[in-house]
């Protein structure tokens, strides 16, 4: 594979995507089927039968964040998005942190989704009557088995992502159509036929057991919405940057509709104990309650497709974010090498897949898949909230003049993002404090508060250490101005490392 050497022939990504491709990438990254099949059960274990309320409540700050992304994308489309916008409007150190935590959070998410993919495949094997291979009893709840199977899938989708983002988007579009048809069919049927009566209390956030349950439920729901911004990481590869904004908003609104549909269907069909007790096998259990075999296997097939698409969609935006950081010399040159054949950051994409594989293997210290899911979701939820909040504050600072020029525009561009940022920072801070005060010792357990707090803390601390290396060792000019390389001005890339 021939690659353009960084600093000799400035790297540029091939512009080949439209709004539909952007929706496919963002929707796959958000992974509605995976969030419904797994996230709803995890969240129900915290907030009880108030899933519709928590999904609606979490949507409000995320909508403000999406507005900030959209407005910033209009004036400065860049594959680094939050990394560039926060660095320019707030502070380069904070900008680098946004880029860094997005990378490490996605790698952690890929490790988690790797196990989810393996679990779905093993569940399907069990439903097909295959319960043992070479003397090994297949267990969809075993982190070791699910990770081994999932790593094989991760390798395959990583190579697909290398060959071209257009090819990847087409694959994801096909998977999404199948997923959504299955979701709409099964959830719609469950809403009308479920044995548990509908209750307006499901929409009452004040009925949630405690303030800490509300905070953790909101953060888990933010994690479910996480991924819509993947549309903005390919904003240098769309033919019109506005298509990235449209794709992000369309994806977010679609996710809200699907999450509400899934929440109502699950609560009509399953009891609270059943909701919270099936973890990674929640969607399969729901399918069996709604239909008989072989139709009952369709939700599980949809979950598997969602996990596969999500793996690929996680690799794609992370490689683009690191591409943007590399051309600013805040990361090494390997991340900005563009394949002359495919027009993608091929080397970076392969390295992201390798990193995720390594983290997935390290996750074997947590022996049960359900524990791994809870630990990952809590860690990623805190750092994603931080990243979203800083990006929203960057929009508020950048467009603050609108408050004097046009108060209506000022409310949308400054006030709403600021309120969203405050809400997410408050949630993350409260949850971190509750983790800290919940125990007096550290152990590798998904219900140990110090362990749950340690992971996001390490993500943030490592970000500042990496920023210090970029500033004083790599001597990146980014830390002088906070400005990222202009995607439409490649001559700025001419300075060698």
N, C-alpha and C positions, 0 to 999 in steps of 0.2 A: 504494500500500500504506500503510494507516494504521498508525502505530506509537505506542506509549505513550511519552511523553517521560520520560526518566529523572529521578527525584526528584520528579515530580508525581504519577504513578500508579505505585506500586512494581511493578517487573517480576516476573512469575511465569510459570513454564513450565507448560504444560498436562499434567496427569497422565493418560496414556492407554495406558501400556505394561504388559505382563505379562512373566513370566519368559521366555517363548518369544521375545518381541521383543528382550529384553535379550541372549539367547543369539545371536540373529541378528546384532545389532549388534556384539557382542564377537567372534563367530566371523568375521565379515566383516573386522573390523579386524585380527585375527590373520592372516587370509588363508592358511589351511593350504595351499591349492593353489599359491599363489604361492611360499610358503616351500619347499614340496617341489619345485616345478618349477625354482626358481632357487637357493634357499638351500642345498639339499643339494649341488648341484654346487660352489658357492662353498666350503662347509664341507669337502667332500671334498678340495678342493685344498689344504687346511690339515692335516687330520687323516688323510687317506687312507681306507682301508676300515674306519673305526671310527665311522661315523655313528650306529648304534644306541647305542653307548657314550656318545658325547658328548651325544646327545639325552636319554638317561636321567639323566646326570650334571647337566646344566643344569636339568632339571626339579626337582631337589631344592631348590635355593635359591628357585626361582620358586614352588614350593609354599608355602614359608615366607612369601614375600611375599604370596601370595594369602590366606593365613591372616590376615596383618596387615590387609590391605584389608578382609576380611570382618568382622573384629572392630571395626575403626574405623567401618565403615559402619553397624554396628548401633547405635552410640551417637551418631553424628553424620553422618547422610546429607547430603551436600552436593555439588553439581555440581563444585566445586573439588577435591574429595577430597584428594589428597596436599598440595596447596597450603594447604588449611585445616588438615589434621591435623598437618603438620610445623610450620607456623607457630605453632600453639597449644602443641604438646608440646615442640618443640625451640627454634626461634628464627624470628621473622618473616622475616628475611633469607633463611634457608634455605628457609622455606616458599615465599616468592616465587620463589626459584631453582627449586624443584621445579615450580611452575606454569609458569615461563618455559621451562625446558628441554623440558618436555612439548610446549609450543607449537612451539618452533623445531624440535624433533626430528620432530614430526609434519609440519610444513611441508616439511622436507627429505625425509621419507618419501613425501609426496604427490608431490613432484617426481620422485623415483625411480620411484614406481609409475606416474606418468604415462607415462614412457618405456617401462616394462614393458608397459603396456596397449597402447601403440602398436606395440611389437615383436610382441606376440601377434597383433594385427590384421594386420600386414604379413606375418607368417608364414602366417596363414590365407589371405590373398590369394594368396600364392605357391603354396600347396597347391591353391588353386582355379584356378590357371593364369594369374593376373594378376601379371605380373612387371615391368610398365612402365606408367606413367600420364603422359600428356602429355609423352612423351619422357624422363621421369625413371625410371631403374631403381630399383625398390623394394629397399631393403636393411634387413632387420629388425635388423641390428647397428649401424645408423647412429643416433647419438643425435639428430641434427637431424631426421631423418624420423620416428623413433618419438616424439619429443617433440611434434612438430607434430600428429601424429594423436592422441596422448594428451591434449593440451590441449583438443582438441575434445570428448573424452569427459568430461574434468574439468569443463568448463563445464556440460555437460548434467546430470551427477550433482549438481553444486552447486545448481543450480536445483531439482532434485528434493528435495534435503535441506531447502531453504527451505520447500517446500510442506507439510511436516509429517513428523515423525519416525515416525509410525505408517505412513505411506505408504512411507517409506524402508525401514522394518523389513520390510514385506511384500515389497517388491522383493528385498531381500537374502535373505529366507527362500527364495524361489523359486530364486534363483541358487545358494544353498548346497545345496539338495536335488540339483540337477543336478550340481554339483561333486563332492559326496560320493559319489553313485552312480557317477560315472565313476572317481573315485579308488579306491573300494573294488573296483570291477570290474577295472580295469587292474592295480592293485598286487597284488590277490589272485591274479590270473592270473599275473603276473610272478613272484611268490614260488614258485609251484608248477611253473612251466615254465622259469625262467631257467637258462641254461647253466652259470653259475658256482656251484660247490658252497657250501653254507652252512658257515660257520665260527664257532665260539664266540669266536674272537679278535676278531670284530666288536664284541663286548660288553666287551672288555678295555681300559679307559682307559689302563692302564700300557704298552700297546703303541703308544700315540701317539708319534710321532717325537721330540718335545722338549717341554720345559715351556712354551716360548713358543707352540708349536703347540697345546698343550692349552688355554692361556689364551685364545688367539685363537679356537679352536674353540668354547670355552664361551661366549665373548662373542657369537659369531655365532649360537649356538643360543639364547641369551637374546633376541637380536633376533628370532628366529623365533617365540618365545613372546610377544613384546611385542604388546600389544593386548587381552589378556584383560580389562584394567582398564577398557576402554571401557564395560563394563557398569555400572561405578560412576559414570561421568560422566553417565549418564541417571537417576541414583537419585532425582532430584527429579521425574522424569516417569513413574516406575513407580507403580502403585497402592499397592504395599507395598514399602518399602525393602529388605526381606528378599529380594525377587525379584531385586534387583540382585546381591546376594551369591550367590544360587543360580546366577544366570546366569554370573557370573565363574568359579565353581568348575567348573560343567558344561563351560564352554568350554575351560578349561585341561586338564581330564582328556581331553576329546575330542581336543584338539590333540596330547597325548602319544601317544594311540593312533594317530592319523593319521601323525604323524612317524615312529613306529617302523615302521608298515606301509610307508610310503614308503621309509624307509632300507633295510629288508630287501629290498624289491622292486627298488630301483635297484641294489643291490649283487649281487643274484642275476642281473640282466639285463645290467648294464653293467660293463665293466672299470674299474679305477681311472682309467686315462687317459681313457676315454670320459666318466666321471663329471665329472672336473675340467675337461674340455676344451670343454664345450658351453655353459657359462654360461647366458644368458637363453633358450637354445633347448634346454635339457636335457630338459624334459618332452615336447616335440615329438619329440626324438630317441628318448626312451624309448618313446613311443607307436608310432613306426615300427618299433622292434625287437620289440614285442609283437604288433602287429596290422598288417594291410595296409589300404590306403585303401578306402573312406572312413572306416572305424572308427578308423584311426590318427589322424585329425584330432580325435577327441573330447577327448583330454587337452588339446590346444591350445585348444579351445573352452572347456573348464573353466578353464584358466589365464586366458583373456580375461575370463570371468565373474568369477573371483576378483579380478582386478585392478580391474575396474569396481566391484565391491562394496566393495573395499578403499579405493578413492578416496572413495566416498561415506561409508564408515564412518570414514575419517580426518577428513573435514570435520566430521562431527557432534560427536564428543567434544571436538575442539579448540575449536569455537565455544562449547560448554557450559563448558569450563574458563575461557575468556576472559570469558564471561558472569559467572561467579562472581567473577573477579578485578575486573571492571568495577564490580560493585555494591558492592565494598569500596573503590572509588576507587583501586585500584592500577593500573588501566588506564583509558583514556578512556571516556566515557559511550556512545560508539557501539556498543560491544560488548555492552551490556546492554539495548539496545532490543529489545523483544519485539513481533513482529507481532501486531496485534489480530486479524487474519484467521486466521493459521496457528498462533499460540501458540508460535512458535519465535524464537530470536535471529536474525532474517532478515538484518539488515544485517551482523552479525558473520560469518554463514555465507558471504555473498557476498564479504566482504573476505578471509576465509581462502582461498577459491578463487582470488581475485585474487593473493594473496601466493604461493600455491603455483605459480600460472602463471608469475609473475615469476622464482621460484627455478628452476623447470624450464628457463626460457629461459637463465638464467645458467649452468646446468649444461652448456651447449653448449661451454664451454671444454674439457671433457673429451670428445674426439671419438668414443670408442667406448663403447657401452652397457655392456659388461662392466666397464670401468674405473670408470664412473660408479656402478655397483652396488656394487663393492667399497669405493669411497671413502665412499659414503653409509652402507653397513651398518656399517663400522668406526666412523664418527663417531657414528651414532645409538646403536650398542651401548654405547659408553662413557657417554654422558649418560643413557641409559635405566637402566643399572646404577646410576649415581649417584642418580637419582630414586627407583628402587625401594629402594635401601639406606636413604636418608633416611626414606622412608615406613615401612619396617620398624622403624627405630630409634625413630620417633615412637610406634609401637604399643608397643614395649618400655618406653619411658618412661611412657607413659600408663597402662599396666596393670601396672606394676611391683609394686603392692601385692598383686597376686594371688600372688606368690611366697610371701608370708607367710600369706595366707588359705587358699589351695588350691594345693598344689605341682603337682598335675597340670595345672590350668588355667594356672598360672604358666609351666610348661614350654612349653605351646602358645602362650601369649600373649606371653611375654617371651624365653625362651631360644631357641626356634626362629627367630623373626624376627631376633634379634640375630645368630645364626649365619649366617643368610641374608644379612644386611646385610654382615657381615664378609667373607663369601665374594665378594660382588659388588664391594665396595670393593677387595678384594685383587686381583681379576681386572682391574678397570679400571685400577688403579694400575700393576700389572705390565705390562699391555699398553701403557699410555701411556709407561712407562719404556723398553720395548723399541722403541717407535716412535722415541723421542728418541735412543736410542743406535745406531739402525740406519743412520744417515747423518750427514753433516756439512754438508748444504746443503738448501735448499728448492727444489722444483720442482713444478709442477702435474701430478702423476702419481699414479695410484692405488697405486703401489708405493714412493712416497717417504714415509718415516716421518714427517718433519716436516710434510708436507702432511696426512697422516692425523691427526696430533696437533693441527694448527692448527685444524681445523674444530670439534672438540668444545671446544677451549680458547676459541675465539671465542664459542661458544654460552654457556659459563659466564660469561665476562667480561662479555658483553653483558647477561646476567641481573642481575649486580650493578649495572651502570650503570643499567639500567631500574628496579631496586629503589631506587636512590638518588634517581632522578627522582620515583618514586611517594611516597617518604617526605618529601622536602624541598620538592618543587614542588607535587605534588598534595596533600600533607599528609594522606595516607590514615591513618585511625585504626587500620588493620590493624597498622601497625608499632608501635603502643603496646601492644597486647595479643596479637597473633598470631591473634586470633579472626576467623573469617569471618562474614559475615552469615548468620544463622539462616534456613535455607530456609523454615521454618514460622513465622517471625516477621517478616513483610514490613514491619512498622512501623519496624524498624531501618533501613530504606532511606530514610526520609523526609528525611534531611539532604541538601540539594543540594550539588552540586560547588562 
